[in-house]
Amino acid sequence: MIVSTAAGAIQDQPVDTLVLNLFEGVKPGAATGAVDEAIGGAISRAIDLGDFKGKLNSVLTLYPGDRIHADRVIVVGLGKREEFTPDRASQAVASALKAARSLGARNVAAIAFGSGAGGLETAEAAEATVLGAMLGLYRFDRYKKPDEDDEKREIETLRLVEFHAPKLRQIREGVRDGRPVAEAVILARDLANTPSSDMTPTVLAEEARKACREAGVKCRVLGPAAIRRGKFETAAESYGST
């Protein structure tokens, strides 16, 4: 998934799906309010009818017709404002992106979850959003037979949109910090999920070397004899080092 940033109004983004959020018991405001107004108050009506209350990870999907470019609008609950944390922001993003993927979304625009009313710094909110999106969409399907429908249900792009252009630098910082953390977690999940018959010590060592090469850091892999002697300062009897 390609993650990008953009300055402007989220309701004007040329994507198929918009992802917004709302705290429990709060009326739409800021970006969510702007989209609500653009689509004729559909979010507010869902709240008034009791169809959406903003509870953590609850999802509301709306179809605005030709009022905006996007085919669908997904609003996810953030729960109670006083209980909000960066982790909850990531949880909510994950719930929204999973819902978007299940509906066949390919190109998504979202706001940084937690910025503004959530009380998070802009960069922190962007980082939490990227982490939630990437980890929420994670699937370990290495051994799964290719399925044409599954292949069609993959989100290709995520655009983080900030209305106030001066804040775009912080959004980019959050994306820069969040993406490598998510990629590291995904690598760890892949290694842990791979059966030991395939993820042998030799294969694991090579995966470690590969990750270190890509990160530009040194890697030393020790063999059983060196480990038993506790001589971690030398690679004399290692399987290899880089």
C-alpha positions as CSV (number, residue, x, y, z in Angstrom):
1,M,0.0,0.0,0.0
2,I,1.3,3.4,-1.0
3,V,0.9,6.1,1.7
4,S,1.0,9.7,0.6
5,T,0.0,13.1,2.0
6,A,-2.0,16.0,0.6
7,A,-3.1,19.4,1.7
8,G,-6.8,20.4,1.1
9,A,-10.3,19.5,1.9
10,I,-10.9,15.8,2.3
11,Q,-14.3,16.0,0.6
12,D,-12.5,17.1,-2.6
13,Q,-10.1,14.2,-2.8
14,P,-10.3,12.1,-6.0
15,V,-10.6,8.7,-4.3
16,D,-13.2,6.0,-4.0
17,T,-13.5,6.0,-0.2
18,L,-13.2,8.7,2.5
19,V,-12.4,7.6,6.1
20,L,-13.5,9.9,8.9
21,N,-13.9,9.5,12.7
22,L,-16.1,10.7,15.5
23,F,-16.1,10.6,19.3
24,E,-18.9,9.1,21.2
25,G,-21.7,11.5,21.9
26,V,-20.2,14.3,19.8
27,K,-21.7,16.0,16.8
28,P,-19.7,16.1,13.5
29,G,-17.2,18.9,13.4
30,A,-13.9,19.8,11.6
31,A,-13.3,17.4,8.6
32,T,-16.1,15.1,9.6
33,G,-18.5,18.1,9.8
34,A,-17.3,19.4,6.4
35,V,-18.1,16.0,4.8
36,D,-21.4,15.8,6.6
37,E,-22.4,19.2,5.2
38,A,-21.2,18.2,1.7
39,I,-23.3,15.0,1.7
40,G,-26.4,16.7,3.0
41,G,-26.2,15.9,6.7
42,A,-26.2,12.1,6.3
43,I,-23.8,11.5,9.2
44,S,-25.9,13.7,11.5
45,R,-29.1,11.9,10.5
46,A,-27.5,8.5,11.3
47,I,-26.6,9.9,14.8
48,D,-30.0,11.3,15.4
49,L,-31.6,8.0,14.4
50,G,-29.3,6.1,16.8
51,D,-27.8,4.2,14.0
52,F,-24.3,5.4,14.9
53,K,-23.1,6.5,18.4
54,G,-19.4,6.8,17.9
55,K,-18.5,3.8,20.1
56,L,-14.9,2.6,19.7
57,N,-14.4,0.7,16.4
58,S,-18.1,1.0,15.4
59,V,-18.4,1.7,11.7
60,L,-20.9,3.6,9.6
61,T,-20.8,3.4,5.8
62,L,-22.6,6.0,3.7
63,Y,-23.1,6.3,-0.1
64,P,-23.2,10.0,-1.0
65,G,-24.1,9.6,-4.7
66,D,-22.8,12.4,-6.8
67,R,-22.5,15.0,-4.0
68,I,-18.7,14.3,-3.7
69,H,-16.2,12.4,-5.7
70,A,-15.9,9.5,-3.4
71,D,-18.2,6.5,-3.8
72,R,-18.5,5.8,-0.1
73,V,-17.9,7.5,3.2
74,I,-16.8,5.4,6.2
75,V,-17.1,6.9,9.7
76,V,-15.5,5.0,12.6
77,G,-16.1,5.6,16.3
78,L,-13.3,6.7,18.5
79,G,-15.1,6.0,21.8
80,K,-15.2,8.4,24.7
81,R,-12.9,11.4,24.3
82,E,-11.6,11.2,27.8
83,E,-10.4,7.6,27.2
84,F,-8.7,8.4,23.9
85,T,-5.1,7.3,23.3
86,P,-2.8,6.9,20.2
87,D,-3.5,3.1,20.5
88,R,-7.2,3.7,20.3
89,A,-6.6,5.9,17.2
90,S,-4.7,3.0,15.6
91,Q,-7.5,0.5,16.6
92,A,-10.1,2.7,15.0
93,V,-8.1,3.2,11.8
94,A,-7.7,-0.6,11.5
95,S,-11.4,-1.1,11.9
96,A,-12.2,1.5,9.2
97,L,-9.6,0.2,6.7
98,K,-10.7,-3.4,7.1
99,A,-14.3,-2.3,6.4
100,A,-13.1,-0.4,3.4
101,R,-11.2,-3.4,2.1
102,S,-14.1,-5.7,2.5
103,L,-16.2,-3.3,0.3
104,G,-13.6,-3.3,-2.4
105,A,-12.0,0.1,-1.8
106,R,-8.8,0.7,-3.7
107,N,-7.9,4.3,-3.1
108,V,-8.6,5.8,0.3
109,A,-8.3,9.3,1.8
110,A,-8.3,9.8,5.6
111,I,-7.6,12.4,8.2
112,A,-4.9,12.0,10.9
113,F,-6.8,10.3,13.7
114,G,-6.5,12.1,17.0
115,S,-5.3,15.4,15.7
116,G,-7.4,18.4,16.8
117,A,-10.2,17.3,19.1
118,G,-8.3,14.1,20.0
119,G,-5.5,16.1,21.7
120,L,-2.7,14.4,19.9
121,E,0.2,16.2,18.2
122,T,-0.3,16.2,14.5
123,A,2.8,14.1,13.8
124,E,1.8,11.6,16.6
125,A,-1.7,11.4,15.1
126,A,-0.4,10.7,11.6
127,E,2.0,8.0,13.0
128,A,-0.9,6.3,14.8
129,T,-3.0,6.4,11.6
130,V,-0.3,4.8,9.5
131,L,0.4,2.1,12.1
132,G,-3.3,1.3,12.4
133,A,-3.8,1.2,8.6
134,M,-0.8,-1.0,7.8
135,L,-1.1,-3.4,10.7
136,G,-4.9,-3.5,10.5
137,L,-4.7,-4.7,6.9
138,Y,-2.0,-7.3,7.6
139,R,-2.7,-10.8,6.4
140,F,-0.5,-13.8,6.4
141,D,-1.5,-15.6,3.2
142,R,1.8,-17.2,2.1
143,Y,0.3,-20.7,2.1
144,K,-3.1,-19.7,0.9
145,K,-4.2,-20.6,-2.6
146,P,-4.6,-17.5,-4.7
147,D,-8.1,-16.2,-4.8
148,E,-9.2,-13.8,-7.5
149,D,-11.7,-12.1,-5.2
150,D,-9.1,-11.6,-2.5
151,E,-6.7,-10.1,-5.0
152,K,-9.3,-7.6,-6.0
153,R,-9.9,-6.6,-2.3
154,E,-6.6,-4.9,-1.6
155,I,-6.3,-1.2,-0.8
156,E,-3.6,0.3,-3.1
157,T,-3.3,3.8,-1.8
158,L,-3.9,5.7,1.4
159,R,-3.7,9.5,1.4
160,L,-3.5,11.4,4.6
161,V,-5.2,14.8,4.1
162,E,-4.6,17.9,6.1
163,F,-6.7,21.0,5.5
164,H,-4.2,23.4,7.1
165,A,-1.2,23.3,4.8
166,P,1.4,24.4,7.5
167,K,0.6,21.2,9.3
168,L,1.5,19.0,6.3
169,R,5.1,18.8,7.4
170,Q,4.1,17.2,10.7
171,I,1.8,14.8,8.8
172,R,4.8,13.8,6.7
173,E,6.9,13.3,9.8
174,G,4.3,11.0,11.3
175,V,4.2,8.9,8.1
176,R,8.0,8.8,8.0
177,D,8.2,7.6,11.6
178,G,5.2,5.2,11.5
179,R,5.8,3.3,8.3
180,P,9.2,1.7,9.2
181,V,7.7,0.6,12.6
182,A,4.8,-1.0,10.9
183,E,7.0,-2.7,8.4
184,A,9.2,-4.1,11.2
185,V,6.1,-5.5,13.0
186,I,4.9,-7.0,9.8
187,L,8.3,-8.7,9.2
188,A,8.2,-10.1,12.8
189,R,4.6,-11.4,12.3
190,D,5.6,-13.1,9.0
191,L,8.6,-14.7,10.7
192,A,6.6,-15.9,13.7
193,N,3.7,-17.2,11.5
194,T,5.9,-19.2,9.2
195,P,6.0,-22.9,10.3
196,S,9.3,-24.0,11.8
197,S,9.7,-26.6,9.0
198,D,10.2,-23.6,6.7
199,M,11.6,-21.0,9.1
200,T,14.7,-23.0,10.1
201,P,17.6,-21.3,12.0
202,T,19.5,-20.9,8.8
203,V,16.6,-19.3,7.1
204,L,15.9,-17.0,10.1
205,A,19.6,-16.0,10.1
206,E,19.4,-15.1,6.4
207,E,16.2,-13.1,7.0
208,A,18.1,-11.2,9.8
209,R,21.0,-10.5,7.5
210,K,18.7,-9.3,4.7
211,A,16.8,-6.9,7.1
212,C,20.0,-5.5,8.4
213,R,21.4,-5.0,4.9
214,E,18.3,-3.0,3.9
215,A,18.5,-1.0,7.1
216,G,22.2,-0.3,6.7
217,V,23.3,-1.9,10.0
218,K,25.7,-4.7,10.8
219,C,24.6,-8.2,11.6
220,R,26.5,-11.0,13.3
221,V,25.1,-14.5,13.5
222,L,26.6,-16.9,16.0
223,G,26.6,-20.6,15.8
224,P,25.7,-23.1,18.6
225,A,29.3,-23.5,19.9
226,A,29.9,-19.8,20.3
227,I,26.5,-19.3,22.0
228,R,27.2,-22.2,24.4
229,R,30.5,-20.7,25.4
230,G,28.8,-17.3,25.8
231,K,31.4,-15.7,23.5
232,F,29.1,-13.2,22.0
233,E,32.0,-10.9,21.1
234,T,33.3,-13.1,18.4
235,A,31.9,-14.6,15.2
236,A,34.8,-17.1,14.9
237,E,32.5,-20.1,15.0
238,S,29.4,-18.5,13.5
239,Y,27.5,-19.5,10.5
240,G,28.5,-16.2,9.0
241,S,28.5,-12.5,9.5
242,T,28.1,-9.3,7.5
